[in-house]
Amino acid sequence: MNREKTILITGATSGIGLELARLYARQSGRLVLVGRRPLSELSDPLFTAATYCQADLAQAECAEQIASFLAAQRLDRLDLLIHNAGVGYYGDIAAQSAASIDELLAVNLLAPIRLTYALYPLLRAARGKVAFISTAATAVPTADYAVYGATKAALEGFARSLRVEWQGQIAVQTIRPGATATPMHAKLGIPLEKMDWRKFPSAEETAVQIARAIKPNKRQATIGLNNQLLTFAGRNGRVVLDPLLRRQGERETRRTGERENGRRSSRLLVSLSPCLITGAADGIGRALAWEFGRAGYAVIGVDVDATRAAVTAAELQQAGLTAHFITADLSKDDDLARLVEEIRPFAPLQCLIHNAGISAVGRFEQVELAAQERVIVVNLRAPLQLTAMLAREGLLTDDVTVGLLSSLSHYASYPGAAVYAASKDGVAHYARSLAVAWPPAHTLTVFPGPTRTAHARRYSPDNSREAKRMPPEQVAEVIVRGVRNGRRRIIPGVGNQVLAVAGHLFPRLLEWSMKKAILEKLDENGRTGDKEMGR
């Protein structure tokens, strides 16, 4: 006799989630529905004490609550986990509050990571499937909802690497619906003349297509022909599409005069163009500090390591370069707020380089969750929050250069560091959106490959070929030259560029190669870790 299948759907009280619940309820199986509203407010007979788990996915304890609910229902297997819940924001990047940024990160990215981690034993027991509901918008810049796009792009990056890790155990899918007529658009206050969401496909139509896409074991699916064309154009025609969108943004900026983020206040302490570099005490960050200093910038370095920061600052100053270092932990709100105040005397910044990054290596389910969450906080949340804070405070010039360091994993995946890959895909998408949202600001995205740094040495499963890694000084030189020449995207090194092209054209082949080069070697060495240090 066939066992009754168990299906868990998040965000199940409205929109696509509710329609998915109704659809699966008509099939054989047991539903577990998750939402933040109290059960007493739900009138649909689908929601009962046995089927409904109230949990706020914005809260860190949400995964534990849901796991406890499943245990109370004596469910020891999970056949299908649908990460459908999502929240959005529409408007200027500088106007988005810190609380809103955190909510989007928590619900759209951290909650799926936490819940997948908590429910791994149940999924493994059923040889089940995880479906991550993303959006077709990840293929294009999302200027008016940059943080939303970044969280969904990060979710896709996480799913891609996790799929390689869980191959043969648990299926992992990414489903990209397009815009759908749901209450979310009305809640966001999007003007109908800007986006008439009432004309979008209904939540019921989209749910049917999502369920149809989930049924086969396809790696990923984009819902609808128009969305498929948009995805193809966005992923393969960025060299044409992005400049067109930037010019459109420039025309809108001139017409409305709404751009307020860069105020040219006087600089109290320096006469040179100030350049803020995070993670500047070591690795690529240290090399960037030297390179920008030699290029005539006043370097403002930020690092969590006070000792190394002091050494690097002293070396720069002894060489006759202008440098000031600030010790701050970018994962802490108090430090971010203090950092902004300490930057104020040097403002407005002409250049902002988000370089700081950490990692956590090992199979996803074996690495401590707190360590993996910290990767998201440092690598993705900090750039999102710091950029918005500096913009709100008017501490950036109108033509500021914002450099964001992503990773070659954006093209090749990173099984063995799935959350790191997520953070770097989120950064890459945010940079792309920022370029369209903030004309005439200049945005540069960098995708470094293996670099000869302590960071790489600490996290790599095999350092026998360390000498072949690119020196950080070479990476920094390429970046500064890119800033000078107005480049938008840089992959340092011909070998890395070839790898990126191969990853774009033959993703499965690159994923297999990364599995051999990283994941299997980590397994052989029995390594997991969450050590933190600069690049």
N, C-alpha and C positions, 0 to 999 in steps of 0.2 A: 504494500500500500504506500502511495506517495505521501511524503511528509508535508504538512502544511507549511508554506513558506511565510517568513516574517519580513515585513517591509517597514522601514522607518523613514518618515518624511519630515524634514524640518520646515518651518514656515508654513504650516499646514492649515492655518485658520483663515486664510484669504488668498485671493489671486491664484496664481499658478499652483501653489501648494495645495490649496483646497480642491482645485479641480483634479489634481493628481490623486488626492485622497479618494475622491468620489469615483474616479476611474478604476483605481486598484481595488476599491471596495466591491465593485461589481465582478471582480475576478476572485478566484479562490485564494485565500491567504489571510494572514493576520496582520492588521495594521497597528503601527505605533506612530502616533501623530504628535508633533512637538510644536508648541507656540508659546508666546508670552502672555496671552490673555487668560484670565481665570476661566475655569471650566463653567462656572455659573453664567458667564456671558455668552456661551456658545449654544445656539439653539439647534444646530444640525445634529441629527441622531447619530452621526458618525462619531461624535465626541462623547465618550463615556469615561468613567473612572478607570476602566480597564484598557482603554485605547489611547487616552490623552495624557500627555505629560507636560505640565506647565513648566517652562524654563526660559529664562531670559538669556539669549545667546550672547548678549553684550557682557555678561558676567563670567568671570574666570571659572566659577564653580559649575557652569552649565553642564559640562560633560559628566561630571560626577553625579549630578542630579539625574540625568537621563540614564546613566548606567545603573544607578540604584533603582530607578523605576523598572527597568528591564529585569533586574534581579528579583524585584518584588513580584513581578508577573511570571516568574520562573521561566524566563526565556534565556536559553543558553546558546542559541544560534541566531544569526542575523543573515538573511539571504540577500537583502538589498538595502543599502543606505543611500538615500537621496538627499544631498546637501542642497536644498532649494532656498532656504531663508536668505534674505538679502535686504540691505537698506541702502539708500542713496543720498546724494547731495547734488544740487544744481546751483551753479553760480560761480562767481569769481573765486579763484584760489585764495587770494588774500583775505576774502571775507569769510571763509569757512573757519569756524571756531575750532579750538583744540579739542573740545568735547565731541564735536561732529566727526573730526578726523579719527579719533579713537573709537567711536561707535562703528564707523565703517570698517576699520581694521579688525575690530573684535568680531562683528557679526559675519562679515563677508569672508574673512580669512582665518583668524585665530580660532573661531568656533568650529569650523570644519576640521582644522588641524587637531584641535583638542578632542573632538568627538571621534574622529577616525582613530586617534591614538587609544582612547579609552575603550573603543568597541572592537579593536583588533582581534582579541581572543574569540569573540562571537562570530566575526566575519570569517576568521580562519577555520573555525569549527564547521561552518556551513560551506566553505569554499565559495564565499559570497561575492558580491559586487558592490563597488562604491561609485556612485554617479555624482559628479560635481557639476552643478548647474552654473555655467559662466554666462557670457554674453557675446554676441557677435561684435560688439563694440570694442573688444580687445584687439581687433585687427586694425583699428584706425585711432588717430589721436582723439581724445575725449576732452576738449578744452573746457567745456562748461561743467564737466564732472570728472576732473582729473584724478582725484583720490579714489573715486568709485572704480574707474577704469584700472587704476594701479592695483587695487585689491583683487579684482577679477583676473587680471593678468598674472598676479602672483599665485592665485589659486590654480591657474592652468599650469604654471611652472612647477608647482608642488605636485600636481597630479601626474605630470609627464615623468618626473623622476621617480615618484612612488610606483608608477606602473612598472617600471623596470625592476625595482626592488621586489615587488610582490608578484612578479610573473610566475604563473603556475600555482599560486596560492589563492590570490584574491584578484578579481578583475577590477580594473580602474578605468573609468570613462570620463570624458569631458563632453558635456552637451552645451551648445551655444544657441540659445533661442535669440531671436531679434526682439525689437521693441514690442511690447504687449500691452494691451489696454488693461491695466491693473490700477488699484487705488494709489500705488506708490507715486505715480506721476502727479496726481492731484495733490498729494501730501507735500511734494517738493515745491509746489507753486510754480511749475513751468508755464510760462505764458503760452496760450493756445496758438498765437500767431507765430511763435517760435517753434513749437512742436505740438501739433494737434494729435495728442495721444488717443483721442476718441476713435481715430481712424485705424488704429493698429489692430492686428488680429486679437480676438478675444482670448482670455485666459484659458477657456475650455479648448479652443482650437490648438493653442500652444501646448497644453498639457497632453493632448492626444498625440501630437508629434513627438514630444519628449519621450513619452512611454514607448512609442514605436521605435525611437532611436536607441532606447535603453535595452530593448529586448535582445538584439544580436550583440555579440561581444566585440563591437567596433570600438576602437580606441577613442575616437572622438567623432562628433557629428555637429554640423551647423544646420539649424532648422530653417527651411525655406530657401527657394532659389535666389531671391534678392539678397538674402543674408549670405548665401554661399558666394555670390558674385562679389559682394562687399568684402568678404573675408579674403577672397583671392586677390582682389585689387589692393587691399590694405597690406597684405603680406608680401606681395610681389611687385607692387608698383609704388612703393613709398617715395622713390626718387622723383616721381611726378606728382603724386597725390599730396604729400606733405607740403611742398612749396606752394601749391595751389591753396591749401587750407591756411597757410601762414599769410599769404597775400589777402585772402578773404578776411582774416583776423585783423590785419593792418587797416584795411578799408573800414571795418566796423569800428575800430579804435578811433580812427580819425573822425568818423561820423558822430560817434556818441561822446567822445572825450571822457570816457569813464575810467581810463587807467589812472590809478592813484598810488600804485605801490612804490614808485621810486621818487623820493623827494631829495633834491640835491642840497641837503643841509651841509653846513661848513664842517670841515674836518679839523678837530681841535688838536690832534696829536701828530698827524703825519701829513706831508705834502704829496707823497707818492700815492699812486692808485692802490687802495687796500685790497688784498686778496685773502679771504678766509679759507683755510684748509683744515678739514677735520681729519683726525687720525694722523697728525703731522709729525709725530715724534719718531716714527720708524718706518721702514719699508718704502712703499710707493709714496706715502704721505711725506716722509722726510725728503725723498728725492724731489718731490713737487715743491716743497718749501725752498730748497736750494735753487731749483730751476726758475721758479717765479721770482725769487729774490734777485737772481742774476738778470732777469728780464726787466727789472726796474720796478717791481711791485713792492709794497710794504706788506710783508707776510704776517698774518695773524693766524697762528697755529693753535689748534685745539687737540688735546689728547687726554685720555684718562690716566696715563702714567706720568705722574709729576716729575719723577727722577729723569726719565728719558726726555721729557719735554724740556726740562731745564738744560740738559746737555745739548740738545739740538739747537735751542735758542742761543745758547752761548757760542756755539760753533758758527752760527750764521752771523751773529754780531761781531765776532772776532774777525770774520772775513769782510767786514764793512757793509754788511747788508742790514736792512731795516727789518727787524723781527720782534714780535711780541707773542708770547705763548700764554694760553689760558688752560688751566687744568679743569676738566669737566667730564662727567659721566653722562653721555648722551642718552642713556636709558632712564635718567631721572629727571622728572619735571622741574624740580627746584634748580638743578644744574642748568637745564635749558633756559629757564627764566633768568638766572644769574648771568649766563653766557651772553644773552641778548643785551643785558645792561652793560656788561664789560666791553661789548663790541661798540656800543653807542658812540663813544668818543672818536672812533675811527671812521664812522659812517659818513657818507653812504659808501657801501662796498661796491667796487667795480667788478669783483670776481668772487664767486662762491663755489668752492669745490667740495662736494660731498664724497669723501674718500674713506672715512672710517668704516670698518667692517670686521665682523667676527664670524666664526662658523661653529658647527657642531657636527662631527662626523660619526658615521656608523649607520646601521640599518635603522630606519625611522622608529620602529616600535621598540628598539633596544636602547635608544639614547634618552636620557632624562628629559621629560617634556619641558621642564622649566628652562633648561639650557637651550632648547630649540625655540621656545618663545622669545628668549632674549635675543636670538639671532634676528627675528622679525623686528623687535623693538629697536635694536641698534642699526641694522642695515636698511630698514624701510621706514619705520615710524619716525626716526630721528630726522632724516631728510625731509619728509613730508611736514613735520611739525616745525622744524627750524626754518624752512623756506617760507612757510606761511607766517610765522612769527616775525621774521625780518621784514617781510612785505607789509604786514599790518602796521609795523612801527616805522615804516618809511626809511628803512636802513639800507635800501638797495638803490642803485642808480637806475634810471629808466632803461638804459642799454646794458644792464648787468649781464655778465657771462655766468651762467650756472652750469657747472660741470658735475655730472653724476657718474660714478664708477659702477657699472654693472659687472658682468662677467661673461667669459666665453661660454659658460654653462647655458646662457640664453639661447645659444645655437646647438649645443651638444648634449644638454641635460646634465644632471649630476646625481646619479644614483649613489647613495651613501651620504648625501647631504641634501636631501630633498627640500628641507626648509630653507637652507641657504639659497638653493636655486629659485625657490619661490620669492625670496626677498629681492634677488637680483632681477628677476623678470618684472616685478612690481616697479623697481627703480627705472628700468628701461622704458616701460610704458608711461610712467609719470613724466620722464624727460621728454618724451615725444609729445605728450599733451601740453606740457609747459611751453614748448616751442611755438605752439599754435595759440595758446592762451595769452601769452605775454609779448607780443611784438611791442617795441623793437628789441627786447631782450634776446640774448643769444644763448642757446642751449646746446651743450656738447655731451653726448653719451659715449662712454668709453667701455670697451669690452676686453679687458686684459685676459690673457691666457696665463699659463703657469709662469710665475715670476720668482726670481731668486731672492726670496724674503724669508724671514723667520716665520711669518704667517703661513706661507706655503709649506715650509719645512715641517711645521707643527702638525698640519692637517693632512699632508700627503701620505698615502699608504706606502709609498716607495720613493725614497730620495736618492736612489742610486744614479739617477740622471740629472741631478740638481744643476750640474754645470751647464746643461743645455737650456735651462730656463732663462728667460729674458731678464737682464739686470734691471732693477727698478729705475735706475738713472735713465735707461733707454726709454722705458715707458713714460717717465716724466717729460723727457725731451719731446717725445711725440705728442704728448698732451698739450704742452705749452705752444708748440708749433701749430697744433690744431686750433688753439684759442686765437693765436695771431692770424691764422688764415681763414677764420670763420667756418671751420668744419663743424658738421652736425653730428657725425658718428665716426668713431675711430676704433678699429681693431688693430692693436699694435702687433707688428710682425707678420711677414708673408705667410709663414706656416700656420699661424692662427687664422689668417684670412682664408686660406684654403680650407681649413677645418670648418670655419663658419659657413662657407658656401656649401660644403659637403653636408653639414648639418641641416641646412635649409632645403637642399635638394633630396637628400637621402636620410631623413631623420632616424629611421629604424636602424640603419647601418651604424650611425654614430652612437645611438643608444646602446647597441650591442657592444661597440668598441669601448664605450665608457664603463659598461658593466664589467668587461674584462679588465680594464685598466685600473678601475677604482674599487668597485663594490667587491669583486671576488678577492682582490688583494687585502681589502679590509677584513673580509671573512677569514682569510688565511692567517692574518696577523692577530685576529681576535680583538680588533681595535674599535673602540667607540670613544668619543671624547667631546669636550665642550670647552677646551682651553681658549682663552681670549687674548688677543694681542693685535697690534696694528698690522697693517698690510705689509 
